[in-house]
Amino acid sequence: MDAALAQAVSDFCLANPSLATASGSFSKCGAVSLKLKSFLEKRGYEAEVLRLAECSRQYPGADRRWRKLGGEFWWVHYAVRVEDVVVDCAARQFDSECEHPLIRSLQDVTAEWGEAYGVDPVTGARNGPRAPAP
């Protein structure tokens, strides 16, 4: 990630401080990802909202409200793909100790989430097949 993109993501997070907490980011990933996508596009970046499901990782420290919905495999999550990375500004709902924002390679994200694909930000419709590994 280049310095300008890193600064843009940092600016977004500073403008949305509640996302730095587990309770503040709980169930906000869809709306936040749409906002981040728009924020980055206004700065000249191509961005895509990814729908993630079928998580293979265990998150024992996840916000307790997730437990009422079942195990990690059943959770649905959203993040933003930009350049060669995935930016997750709501990751602390699963792990309150993770980096904020959580920035990972697409390859790492697709290894953790069995289902990962771009979605239309207005309709939620699938944009295409599983996001390709870089």
Secondary structure by P-SEA (a helix, b strand, c coil): ccaaaaaaaaaaaaaccccccccccccaaaaaaaaaaaaaaaaccbbbbbbbccccccccccccccccccccccbbbbbbbcccbbbbcccccccccccccccccaaaaaaaccbbbbbccccccccccccccc
